[in-house]
Amino acid sequence: MEEIFQKARAVFVPGLSDRKNTFAAFRCDFVAEEGKHYQLILAAHSFYRVFLNGSFLGFGPAPAPFGQLKADRYFLETAEGINRIAIEIIGYVPEENNFLTHENSCLLAEVVCEGGVLCSTGDGSFSCGALSYKNNQMETLSFGRRVPVESYILDENYTAWRTGTLENALPCELIGEKRLIREREVLMPDFDLITDLKMTGIFGMKEKKVDIRPESWWETPAYIERSGGKKMCRPAYECALLEDGVYEGRIRETRKKDGKHCYELSEFAGAAALEFVMRDAETGLIGISFSSTEPVTVDIMWNDYLDESGQLPVKADSVNRVIRLHTEGGSFSFESIEPHYIKYIKVIFHGGGSVALEELYVRVYRFPDMGEAEFVCSDMDINRIYEGAKRTLLTNSLAFFLDSPERERGGWAGDSYWTGRAAAMLLSDTTLEKAMLKDFLAADYSPMLEGSFPACCSGGPKNDPVMMYSWNLFVLLELTDYYGRTCDEEMKEAYRERVNLFMEASEALKNELGLLENIPGSMFVDWSSSNDPDHTQPICTAANALYALAAERLGKLYDRKDFSESSIRIRVQLRSVYEKVKGSKQELFTMYPFLADSLSLREGELCKNGVYSEAAQYYYFWTNLLTKNDAEALFTILKEQFGPVPEKYRGTAHLRIGSCGVFFGYMMRFELLARYGEIRLLEKELKELCSYMLDRDPGTFWETLSGTDSRNHGFGSYYGVFAVRDFLGLGIPDRTERKIRFAPGIGSLKWAKGSILTADGRICASFSREEDKLRLCMSAPEGYRIEVEIPKEYCFYEEMRVNGRTESLRRYFTEGNIVSVELGYTS
């Protein structure tokens, strides 16, 4: 593999690479000549921010697995003569973080011109120092990012080192730890500035009575001790004790020549606040310019929604949403070094005499939308679901798929199975999924099982101490799906050894019947009672069904008969249990037709444990353990008595069945409704569920329906797949077989159209109907076959026109890469 860095070596501030929460500065000057091209290559841990001649250049890096770093490349717009590079590094050396590996801080950087290295870390070109103005004796940012909330004590020269002299500069210290350096391998983030925030009000902040504890529930004694103990500052708690009141001071509002608003506040008592809203919520970094005539503390609060009283919640979804700045007066510009998910921003001035807010912006920080996929239809509600899904996906994508853009920013395995599909259909992108699969493969095993994968991609310790077995299975399912979408032989072969290790190790978890029993670690089925120990032990029915699906797919991918046979054996055993369920229909207090969540093996017989959940039943169908034909009564009851808008009430005995959540239960339910042609019901339920979320801030899809958890969860982008695949009918392309399914679901739609871009070319699809007539059109890349399925509502015709030919109606048929179908139109 070609080396990314020619000369750069890992360095850091002397003696500080293993110190937590170090804010470090690195400077390098080089001389540029007119007409030559210069490139900066850098990699770092934890985060970097880089400037060229005092102007923002970039922010990164992409997270990487333990022991690795991903390099970014910047093509420099240099000035003739001396050019100054300034790099800020926040080195957390984290212990409790889902977004970062728990490793020491470092930097590698070099400037290259036409193949030669001008300067690099490790050759004496860079000087460094610790920046002292960041206060780390602070409460934690969030449950998933257990690092101090940002707080700074600023003077007017705090950024002068970026173009001038770095005070008390030191030579960089070489770091002995070896890291594998990889390319980023996905597009660089979108760094656009959003400056058109609209003011929603000016307030005098007043104290309120609220029953909350200063401590956050996730803060450990160890964190509190290393972050100041009793001296720890809690700005989120302090801001939670304030509410909006009438502003009684003076205000002067002006517009500068560049069009920016300036708000000057004076003669106010206590704290004064200005609140702003963005048109759309966005993932990014908060920037501000302000001034004051006297010492001032500035609290910058943000959130993606307002509470039921119209207040901006500073403590929500296990996140402390505040940045605190303190100055002795003067003019300042500041930008956060932690990204957030933002729709509302409130700037609170405590003191300051006469203060002015001169600029407020958000610098976008997420994967860019290249505009390579689109969908539109006659139903505005479905269009809104598609757009909400795409925004959910974009704001949760960086260098892999994030679970949420705020609380954790973790790349969770179970989520990525769904977001990988969504990226292919909503963005025409497979690079994010490829990068994430490579990161999972590069991660070390959990000590609980050889060959296993971490629950969270590129975050945490070297070895994940607690395995989440079910999400390991989703990684392997995603691999098989990804291969079908891309025909990536290199990825398939890279995974071969790891797959073998995992499957061999899993054999030790099987009992005499070939079923997984007493699976170690934690188990995630759905955000519901289905995760409880009595639902998952000793034999978790849903996990076994999921394993059987994964083994079947892996057997096909790697031509492994033993994998396929293990899948068959599990299904035979569980189906035999279900046959007994079917035979219990006339029993007193029967739970027919439901299959228990967990089983026990007693004297060679499988016995149900008497616990049931809605989510587990969906797993049985989704994994093909059961089908509508062999479990029709169960499917009918699930369809009619469960889901977000059941049409019938449950019977008394079935009230024991634990309801499911959207994550993953309802998503599997929607998959099943689509699979079995229940398009009208799918449309009804999607609109009901999605509209509930989209009618409320921030216009993205939630983790749970309470609205108290993440209101932007990348997994929710999958709702957009239903619009494209199941209403328009444009299936997920199979690149290995070079085929595409075209099966419009239609529902209540009058027309729909859309397209996606694949590695082989663009696929376009459309349909339109009027009265009893229907037109279908699809074009695919040359060499593809289109598998057409006529909607059952139009199968009453005797004839159809296909690419100009009149022929007898067939519901299922295959054409070349172009198909036009007309039903009900005269020739």
Residue pairs with C-beta under 8 A, 6 or more apart in sequence:
3 181
4 41
4 43
4 71
4 181
4 182
4 183
5 41
5 43
5 71
5 108
5 110
5 120
5 181
6 110
6 112
6 117
6 120
7 110
7 117
7 120
7 122
7 123
8 41
8 108
8 109
8 110
8 117
8 120
8 121
8 122
9 108
9 120
9 121
9 122
9 174
9 175
10 106
10 107
10 108
10 121
10 122
10 174
10 175
10 177
10 179
11 106
11 107
11 108
11 121
11 122
11 126
11 128
11 172
11 173
11 174
11 175
12 24
12 89
12 91
12 104
12 105
12 106
12 107
12 128
12 172
12 173
12 175
13 22
13 24
13 128
13 129
13 130
13 170
13 172
13 173
14 170
14 171
14 172
14 173
15 173
16 22
16 24
16 91
16 105
16 130
17 91
17 93
17 104
17 105
17 106
17 173
17 175
18 93
18 104
18 105
19 91
19 93
19 105
20 91
20 92
20 93
20 94
20 136
20 226
21 90
21 91
21 92
21 93
21 134
21 136
21 147
21 148
22 89
22 90
22 91
22 93
22 105
22 130
23 88
23 89
23 90
23 91
23 130
23 131
23 133
23 134
24 88
24 89
24 90
24 91
24 105
24 107
24 128
24 129
24 130
24 131
25 86
25 87
25 88
25 89
25 128
25 129
25 130
25 131
25 161
25 166
26 86
26 87
26 88
26 89
26 107
26 109
26 121
26 126
26 127
26 128
26 172
27 84
27 85
27 86
27 87
27 126
27 127
27 128
27 161
27 162
27 166
27 169
28 84
28 85
28 109
28 111
28 119
28 125
28 126
28 127
29 82
29 83
29 84
29 85
30 38
30 82
30 83
30 85
30 111
30 118
30 119
30 125
31 81
31 82
31 83
32 38
32 76
32 78
32 79
32 80
32 81
32 83
32 113
33 80
34 80
36 113
36 114
37 75
37 113
37 114
38 75
38 76
38 78
38 83
38 111
38 112
38 113
38 118
39 73
39 74
39 75
39 76
39 111
39 112
39 113
40 50
40 52
40 57
40 73
40 74
40 76
40 85
40 109
40 110
40 111
40 112
41 71
41 72
41 73
41 74
41 109
41 110
41 112
42 48
42 50
42 60
42 61
42 71
42 72
42 74
42 87
42 107
42 108
42 109
42 110
43 61
43 69
43 70
43 71
43 72
43 107
43 108
43 109
43 179
43 181
44 60
44 61
44 69
44 87
44 89
44 105
44 106
44 107
44 108
44 109
45 61
45 69
45 91
45 100
45 101
45 103
45 104
45 105
45 106
45 179
46 89
46 90
46 91
46 92
46 93
46 94
46 100
46 105
47 59
47 60
47 61
47 89
47 90
47 337
47 338
48 59
48 60
48 61
48 87
48 88
48 89
48 107
49 56
49 58
49 59
49 87
49 88
49 335
49 337
50 57
50 58
50 59
50 74
50 85
50 86
50 87
50 88
51 57
51 85
51 86
51 87
51 162
52 74
52 76
52 77
52 78
52 83
52 84
52 85
53 79
53 83
53 84
53 163
54 84
54 86
54 159
54 162
54 163
56 191
56 335
56 363
57 74
57 76
58 72
58 74
58 188
58 191
59 189
59 191
59 285
59 337
59 363
59 365
60 72
60 184
60 189
61 69
61 70
61 71
61 72
61 184
62 70
62 72
62 184
62 186
62 398
62 399
62 400
62 435
63 70
63 99
63 100
63 101
63 398
63 399
63 400
63 411
63 439
63 457
63 458
63 459
64 70
64 101
64 182
64 439
64 458
65 101
65 439
65 442
65 443
65 457
65 458
66 101
66 102
66 103
66 443
66 444
66 458
66 460
66 461
66 462
67 101
67 103
67 178
67 179
67 180
67 462
68 179
68 180
68 181
68 182
68 442
69 106
69 108
69 179
69 180
69 181
69 182
70 181
70 182
70 183
70 184
70 185
70 399
71 108
71 181
71 182
71 183
71 184
72 184
72 188
73 184
76 83
76 111
84 162
84 163
85 109
85 111
86 161
86 162
86 163
87 107
87 109
88 131
88 337
89 105
89 107
90 134
90 337
91 104
91 105
91 106
92 100
92 105
92 147
93 102
93 103
93 104
93 105
94 100
94 101
94 102
94 146
94 147
95 102
95 146
95 222
95 223
96 146
96 220
96 223
97 144
97 145
97 146
97 147
97 459
97 460
98 144
98 145
98 403
98 408
98 409
98 410
98 412
98 456
98 459
98 460
99 144
99 145
99 402
99 408
99 409
99 410
99 458
99 459
100 458
100 459
101 458
101 459
101 460
101 461
101 462
102 460
102 461
102 462
103 177
104 175
104 177
106 175
106 177
106 179
107 121
107 172
108 121
108 181
109 120
109 121
109 126
110 117
110 118
110 119
110 120
110 121
111 117
111 118
111 119
111 120
112 118
118 125
119 125
119 126
120 126
121 172
122 172
122 174
124 171
126 172
127 166
127 169
127 170
127 171
127 172
128 166
128 169
128 170
128 171
128 172
129 161
129 166
129 167
129 168
129 169
129 170
133 152
133 153
133 154
133 155
133 158
134 150
134 151
134 152
135 148
135 151
135 152
135 153
135 233
135 324
136 148
136 151
136 227
136 228
137 148
137 227
137 228
137 231
137 232
137 233
138 148
138 149
138 150
138 151
138 227
138 228
138 232
138 233
138 234
138 235
138 324
139 148
139 149
139 216
139 219
139 227
139 232
139 233
139 234
139 235
139 236
139 237
139 320
140 146
140 147
140 148
140 149
140 216
140 218
140 219
140 223
140 227
140 320
141 147
141 148
141 149
141 150
141 319
141 320
141 338
142 218
142 317
142 318
142 319
142 320
142 406
142 407
142 408
143 216
143 218
143 318
143 319
143 407
143 408
144 318
144 404
144 407
144 408
144 409
144 410
145 338
145 407
145 408
145 409
146 218
146 219
146 223
147 338
148 227
149 235
149 236
149 320
149 322
149 323
149 324
150 323
150 324
150 336
150 337
150 338
151 233
151 235
151 323
151 324
151 325
151 326
152 158
152 324
152 325
152 326
152 334
153 326
153 327
154 325
154 326
154 327
154 332
154 334
155 327
155 328
155 330
156 327
156 330
156 331
156 332
158 332
159 333
161 167
184 399
185 399
185 431
185 434
185 435
185 438
186 367
186 399
186 400
186 431
186 432
186 435
187 367
187 368
187 370
187 431
188 368
189 364
189 365
189 366
189 367
189 368
189 398
190 364
190 365
190 366
190 367
190 368
190 369
191 363
191 364
191 365
192 363
192 364
193 287
193 361
193 362
193 363
193 364
194 278
194 282
194 284
194 361
194 362
194 363
194 364
195 260
195 359
195 360
195 361
196 278
196 279
197 276
197 277
197 278
197 345
197 360
197 361
197 362
198 276
198 277
198 278
198 279
199 261
199 263
199 274
199 275
199 276
200 275
200 276
200 277
200 344
201 244
201 274
201 275
202 247
202 251
202 263
202 265
202 272
202 273
202 274
202 275
203 244
203 245
203 246
203 247
203 272
203 273
203 274
203 275
204 245
204 246
204 247
204 248
204 249
204 268
204 269
204 270
204 271
204 272
204 273
205 242
205 243
205 244
205 245
205 270
205 271
205 272
205 273
205 348
206 242
206 243
206 244
206 245
206 270
207 241
207 242
207 243
208 241
208 242
208 243
210 240
210 241
212 237
212 240
212 315
214 234
214 237
215 224
216 315
216 318
216 320
217 318
218 318
224 232
233 324
235 299
235 320
235 322
235 324
236 314
236 315
236 320
236 321
236 322
237 315
238 299
239 299
239 301
239 314
239 322
239 348
240 314
240 315
242 271
242 348
243 311
244 273
244 275
244 310
244 311
247 265
247 268
247 272
248 268
248 269
249 265
249 266
249 267
249 268
249 269
249 272
250 265
250 266
250 267
250 268
251 263
251 264
251 265
251 266
252 263
252 264
252 266
253 261
253 262
253 263
253 264
254 261
254 262
254 264
255 261
255 262
256 262
256 358
260 358
260 359
262 356
262 357
262 358
263 274
263 356
263 357
264 354
264 355
264 356
265 272
265 274
265 349
265 354
265 355
265 356
265 357
266 353
266 354
266 355
270 350
271 348
271 349
271 350
272 348
272 349
272 355
273 346
273 347
273 348
273 349
274 346
274 347
274 357
275 312
275 344
275 345
275 346
275 347
276 344
276 345
276 346
276 347
276 360
277 343
277 344
278 342
278 343
278 344
278 345
278 362
280 343
280 391
280 699
281 304
281 341
281 342
281 343
281 391
281 395
281 697
281 698
281 699
281 700
281 712
282 341
282 342
282 343
282 362
282 364
282 366
282 395
283 339
283 340
283 341
283 342
283 364
283 365
283 366
283 395
283 396
283 405
284 339
284 340
284 342
284 362
284 363
284 364
284 365
284 366
285 335
285 336
285 337
285 338
285 339
285 340
285 362
285 363
285 365
286 300
286 302
286 323
286 335
286 336
286 340
286 342
286 345
286 360
286 361
286 362
287 333
287 334
287 335
287 336
287 359
287 360
287 361
287 362
287 363
288 298
288 300
288 333
288 334
288 335
288 347
288 357
288 359
288 360
288 361
289 331
289 332
289 333
289 334
289 357
289 358
289 359
289 360
290 298
290 331
290 332
290 347
290 349
290 355
290 356
290 357
290 358
291 330
291 331
291 332
291 355
291 356
291 358
292 327
292 329
292 330
292 349
292 351
292 352
292 353
292 354
292 355
292 356
293 329
293 352
293 353
293 354
293 355
294 329
294 351
294 352
294 353
294 354
295 326
295 327
295 328
295 329
295 351
295 352
296 326
296 327
296 329
296 349
296 350
296 351
296 352
296 353
296 355
297 324
297 325
297 326
297 349
297 350
297 351
298 324
298 325
298 326
298 327
298 347
298 348
298 349
298 350
298 352
299 322
299 323
299 324
299 325
299 347
299 348
299 350
300 322
300 323
300 324
300 325
300 336
300 345
300 346
300 347
300 348
301 312
301 314
301 321
301 322
301 345
301 346
301 347
301 348
302 312
302 321
302 340
302 342
302 344
302 345
302 346
303 312
303 313
303 314
303 316
303 321
303 342
303 343
303 344
304 341
304 342
304 343
304 344
304 406
304 697
304 698
304 700
304 711
304 712
305 313
305 343
305 344
305 696
305 697
305 698
305 707
305 711
306 312
306 313
306 344
306 697
307 313
312 344
312 346
313 321
314 320
314 321
314 322
315 321
316 708
317 406
317 407
317 708
317 709
317 710
317 711
318 407
319 406
319 407
321 340
321 406
323 336
325 332
325 334
329 352
329 353
331 358
333 359
335 363
339 365
339 405
339 409
340 405
340 406
341 395
341 404
341 405
341 406
341 698
341 712
342 362
343 697
343 698
345 360
345 362
347 357
347 360
349 355
365 398
366 394
366 395
366 396
366 397
366 398
366 405
367 394
367 397
367 398
367 399
367 427
367 429
367 432
369 390
369 394
369 427
370 427
370 428
370 429
372 427
372 428
372 429
372 756
372 757
373 425
373 426
373 427
373 428
373 754
373 755
373 756
373 757
374 754
374 755
375 383
375 386
375 720
375 723
375 724
375 728
375 752
375 753
375 754
376 383
376 386
376 752
376 753
376 754
377 383
377 723
377 727
377 728
377 749
377 751
377 752
377 753
378 749
378 750
378 751
378 752
379 748
379 749
381 687
381 690
381 691
382 683
382 686
382 687
382 723
382 727
382 749
384 690
384 691
384 694
385 686
385 687
385 690
385 694
385 719
385 720
385 722
385 723
386 426
386 720
386 723
386 724
388 690
388 693
388 694
388 699
388 700
388 701
388 719
388 720
389 422
389 426
389 701
389 716
389 717
389 718
389 719
389 720
389 721
389 723
390 426
390 427
390 717
390 720
391 699
391 700
392 700
392 701
392 712
392 713
392 714
392 716
392 717
393 419
393 422
393 423
393 426
393 427
393 714
393 717
393 720
394 427
395 405
395 700
395 712
396 402
396 403
396 404
396 405
396 419
396 712
396 713
396 714
396 717
397 419
397 423
397 427
397 432
397 714
398 409
399 432
399 435
400 411
400 416
400 432
400 435
400 436
400 439
400 457
400 458
401 411
401 415
401 416
401 419
401 420
401 423
401 432
401 433
401 436
401 714
402 408
402 409
402 410
402 411
402 714
403 409
403 410
403 411
403 412
403 415
403 703
403 710
403 713
403 714
403 715
404 410
404 703
404 710
404 712
404 713
404 714
405 712
406 710
406 712
407 710
410 456
410 457
410 459
411 436
411 439
411 456
411 457
411 458
411 459
412 455
412 456
412 457
412 471
413 440
413 453
413 454
413 455
413 456
413 457
413 468
413 471
413 472
413 474
413 475
414 468
414 470
414 471
414 474
414 524
414 664
415 713
415 714
415 715
416 433
416 436
416 457
416 474
416 475
416 478
417 474
417 475
417 477
417 478
417 481
418 664
418 667
418 715
418 717
418 718
419 433
419 714
419 715
419 717
419 718
420 430
420 432
420 433
420 436
420 478
420 481
420 482
421 481
421 718
421 721
421 732
422 717
422 718
422 720
422 721
423 429
423 430
423 432
423 433
423 717
424 430
424 433
424 485
424 732
424 733
424 756
425 720
425 721
425 724
425 725
425 730
425 732
425 756
426 717
426 720
426 721
426 724
428 756
428 757
428 758
430 482
430 485
430 486
430 759
433 478
433 482
434 482
434 486
434 488
434 491
436 457
437 475
437 478
437 479
437 482
437 491
437 495
438 491
438 494
439 457
439 458
440 453
440 454
440 457
440 475
441 494
441 495
441 498
443 453
443 454
443 457
443 458
443 464
444 454
444 462
444 463
445 451
445 452
445 453
445 463
445 501
446 452
446 453
446 454
446 463
446 464
446 465
446 466
446 467
446 521
447 463
447 465
448 466
448 467
448 520
448 521
449 467
449 469
449 472
449 502
449 505
449 506
449 509
449 520
449 521
450 501
450 502
450 504
450 505
451 498
451 499
451 500
451 501
451 502
451 503
451 504
451 505
452 464
452 467
452 469
452 472
452 502
452 505
453 471
453 472
453 475
453 502
454 460
454 464
455 464
455 466
455 467
455 468
455 471
455 522
456 464
466 521
466 522
467 520
467 521
467 522
468 521
468 522
468 523
468 524
469 516
469 519
469 520
469 521
469 523
469 543
470 523
470 524
470 525
470 542
470 543
470 546
471 524
472 502
473 543
473 546
473 547
473 549
473 550
474 546
476 499
476 502
476 550
476 553
476 554
477 546
477 549
477 550
477 553
479 491
479 492
479 495
479 499
479 557
480 550
480 553
480 554
480 556
480 557
482 488
482 491
483 491
483 492
483 557
483 736
484 732
484 734
484 735
484 736
485 732
485 733
485 734
485 735
486 735
486 759
487 735
487 736
492 557
492 558
496 558
499 554
499 558
503 551
503 554
503 563
503 566
506 516
506 547
509 516
509 517
509 518
509 519
509 520
510 516
510 517
511 517
511 539
511 601
512 601
512 604
513 569
513 573
513 601
513 606
514 566
514 569
514 570
514 573
515 539
515 544
515 570
515 573
515 574
515 599
515 601
515 606
516 539
516 540
516 543
516 544
516 547
516 570
517 538
517 539
517 601
518 537
518 538
519 536
519 537
519 540
519 543
523 531
523 536
523 540
523 543
524 531
525 531
525 535
525 536
525 540
525 542
525 543
525 597
525 613
525 615
525 616
525 619
525 664
526 613
526 615
526 616
526 660
526 661
526 663
526 664
526 665
527 660
527 661
527 662
527 663
527 665
527 703
527 704
528 613
528 614
528 615
528 658
528 659
528 660
528 661
528 665
529 535
529 611
529 613
529 658
530 536
530 542
530 597
530 613
530 614
530 615
530 616
530 658
530 660
530 665
532 611
534 598
534 609
534 611
535 597
535 598
535 611
535 613
535 616
535 658
536 542
536 543
536 597
536 598
537 598
538 598
538 599
538 600
538 601
539 598
539 599
539 600
539 601
539 606
540 597
540 598
541 574
541 595
541 596
541 597
541 598
541 599
541 616
541 619
541 620
542 597
542 615
542 616
542 619
542 620
544 570
544 574
545 570
545 571
545 574
545 619
545 620
545 623
545 625
546 619
546 623
547 567
547 570
548 566
548 567
548 568
548 570
548 571
548 574
548 623
548 625
549 567
549 623
549 624
551 563
551 564
551 566
551 567
551 570
552 563
552 564
552 567
552 624
554 560
554 563
555 561
555 562
555 563
555 564
555 565
555 567
556 564
571 624
571 625
573 606
574 595
574 625
575 625
575 626
575 630
576 606
577 595
577 599
577 606
577 608
578 595
578 626
578 631
581 591
581 592
581 593
581 594
581 595
581 608
582 592
582 593
582 633
584 590
584 591
584 592
585 592
585 593
589 653
590 653
591 610
591 612
591 653
591 654
591 656
592 633
593 631
593 633
593 634
593 637
594 612
594 617
594 634
594 654
594 657
595 608
595 612
595 616
595 617
595 620
595 626
595 634
596 608
596 609
596 610
596 611
596 612
597 609
597 611
597 612
597 613
597 616
598 608
598 609
598 611
599 606
599 607
599 608
599 609
600 606
600 607
600 609
601 607
612 656
612 657
612 658
613 657
613 658
613 659
613 660
614 638
614 642
614 657
614 658
614 659
614 660
614 665
615 658
615 660
615 661
615 664
615 665
615 668
617 634
617 638
617 657
618 638
618 660
618 665
618 668
618 669
618 672
619 625
619 668
620 626
620 631
621 627
621 628
621 631
621 635
621 668
621 672
622 668
622 671
622 672
626 634
626 635
628 635
628 676
635 672
635 676
637 654
638 669
638 672
639 673
639 678
639 681
640 646
640 647
640 648
641 647
641 648
641 649
641 650
641 654
642 650
642 659
642 660
642 669
643 666
643 669
643 685
644 666
644 685
644 688
644 689
645 684
645 685
645 688
650 657
660 666
660 669
661 704
661 705
662 689
662 702
662 703
662 704
662 705
662 716
663 703
663 704
663 713
663 715
664 715
666 689
667 715
667 718
669 685
670 682
670 685
670 686
670 722
673 679
673 681
673 682
673 685
674 682
674 722
674 725
674 726
674 745
677 745
677 792
679 726
679 727
679 745
679 746
679 747
680 747
680 748
682 722
682 726
682 745
682 747
683 727
683 747
683 748
686 719
686 722
689 705
690 701
690 719
692 705
693 700
693 701
693 702
693 705
693 711
693 716
694 701
696 707
696 711
697 711
698 711
698 712
700 711
700 712
700 713
700 716
701 712
701 713
701 715
701 716
701 717
701 719
702 709
702 710
702 711
702 712
702 713
702 716
703 709
703 710
703 711
703 713
703 715
703 716
721 732
724 730
724 754
724 756
725 731
725 732
726 745
727 744
727 745
727 746
727 747
727 749
727 752
728 744
728 752
728 753
728 754
728 765
728 766
728 767
729 741
729 742
729 743
729 744
729 745
729 765
729 767
729 776
729 789
730 740
730 742
730 754
730 755
730 756
730 763
730 765
730 778
731 740
731 741
731 742
731 743
731 787
732 741
733 739
733 740
733 756
733 758
733 763
733 780
733 784
734 740
735 758
735 759
735 760
737 785
738 760
738 783
738 784
738 785
739 784
739 785
739 786
739 787
739 814
740 763
740 778
740 780
740 784
740 785
740 786
740 787
741 786
741 787
741 789
742 765
742 776
742 778
742 786
742 787
742 788
742 789
742 819
743 788
743 789
743 791
744 752
744 767
744 776
744 791
745 791
746 767
746 769
746 791
746 793
749 767
750 768
750 769
750 770
751 766
751 767
751 768
751 769
752 766
752 767
753 764
753 765
753 766
753 767
754 764
754 765
754 766
755 762
755 763
755 764
755 765
756 762
756 763
757 763
758 781
760 781
760 783
760 784
761 780
761 781
761 782
762 779
762 781
763 778
763 779
763 780
763 781
763 784
764 777
764 778
764 779
765 777
765 778
766 776
766 777
766 778
767 774
767 775
767 776
767 777
768 774
768 775
769 775
771 824
772 794
772 824
773 822
773 823
773 824
773 825
774 791
774 794
774 821
774 822
774 823
774 824
775 820
775 821
775 822
775 823
775 825
776 788
776 790
776 819
776 820
776 821
777 819
777 820
777 821
778 786
778 788
778 818
778 819
779 817
779 818
779 819
780 786
780 817
780 818
781 817
782 817
783 817
784 816
784 817
785 814
785 815
785 816
785 817
786 814
786 815
786 816
786 817
786 818
786 819
787 812
787 813
787 814
788 812
788 813
788 814
788 815
788 819
788 821
789 811
789 812
790 800
790 809
790 810
790 811
790 812
790 821
790 823
792 811
794 823
794 824
795 809
795 811
797 809
797 823
797 824
798 808
798 809
799 806
799 807
799 808
799 809
800 806
800 807
800 808
800 809
800 810
800 821
800 822
800 823
801 807
801 820
801 821
801 822
801 823
801 825
801 827
802 813
802 815
802 819
802 820
802 821
803 815
803 818
803 819
803 820
804 820
806 827
809 823
